[in-house]
Amino acid sequence: MQFVVNREVFNAAINQVIGGVEKRQTMQILSNLLLDVREGQLILVATDHEIQLRTSLEVAVVMAGAITVNARKLADIIKAAPPEADISLRQSDGWIDIDIGTGTFRLATIEADSFPQMAIDSAHQSTMTLSEKNLYTLIEKTQFSMAQQDVRYFLNGLLLEVNDTEIIAVATDGHRLAYAQLMHDSAGHENRQVIVPRKMIGEILKALNKDSEALVSLTLRDNQIELLIGVNSLISKLIDGKYPDYSRVIPSSNSKTMIAPKSDLKLVLQRASILSNERFAGAYFYLTHNQLIIESNNSEHESSKESMAVQYEFDELKISFNISYLLNILAVIDSERVRMDLEAPDSSVLITPEIAGNVHVKYVLMPMKL
């Protein structure tokens, strides 16, 4: 195997797939990238058995062939090479020589036959197309609510639900829930619910262009999800489990409404967090006629108290929230004002943008006991 490639193009391609490399190195081959050269193209593949990332790029092929090489070492060499260099890679006798123009590096290799590419079962699958921008928004507006290392393993991922008219994304860790809905003509596709692992969600966000209207292909299988973005392919196993009925968690009859300027509320919360309890990060909310008072304190008896003008014309209410969770929600709401539908000190609150966007979002936040 031998080929020549521009450093910038090669570096960009490696960055597209390196997130799929096994970091813990349970098997040496999983720390490697597959380099497959054929018909004027270089195909790069990385996998950790749970996720597989693949891309291709045009190269000047001297000799076709396939080999695997340590991903991190290769990435570091290419990243450090002169920006405008044409890089030559040549395989020989268990090694690969990398000529960057100013010097040569030699890396050990493992035969391509040992590389465990993921098998694809296309017998029972549903495929749809949507814009990069819409898919990015669905995921970005919800992914922060996924659980981390929860014993309820099905919460350590993001739910994607597809029916005839919409695509829904949901994430929850039991303390908060994020919901995003995109109206989408999926007629002809069977209704599906899949739970996508956290790592795949992160790689999807990295691969998507949040401002692009270009179409991507999303395929759901019995045990896999695959996303095609141009020449890039991302495949992941799914989390096997039954996701909780999120519709029962979303409040539908909260009788008190507060509308607040998002930027002002965000600043007040950030200041309140300075003296909040480091472990619980909670704050008291006191709602009176057109006024919100936010108080925080910590174990050293330090405290803060700040008020701001809001729209609120209901009975007085005192309720406590996790400041970090509320700030996470405000960070992904696009409208200038935020709406909070409340009921009682021990009832969950529904948080929405005052003006809905193309992707409709809802957030549910459970109160704290301070």
Secondary structure by P-SEA (a helix, b strand, c coil): ccccccaaaaaaaaaacccccccccccccccbbbbbbcccbbbbbbbcccbbbbbcccccccccccccccaaaaaaaaaacccccbbbbbbcccbbbbbcccbbbbbbbcccccccccccccccbbbbbbcaaaaaaaaaacccccccccccccccbbbbbbcccbbbbbbbcccbbbbbbbbccccccccbbbbbcaaaaaaaaaaccccccbbbbbbbcccbbbbbcccbbbbbbccccccccccccccccccbbbbccaaaaaaaaaaaacccccccbbbbbbbcccbbbbbbbcccccbbbbbbbbbccccbbbbbbcaaaaaaaaaaccccbbbbbbccccbbbbbbbcccccbbbbbbbbbbcc
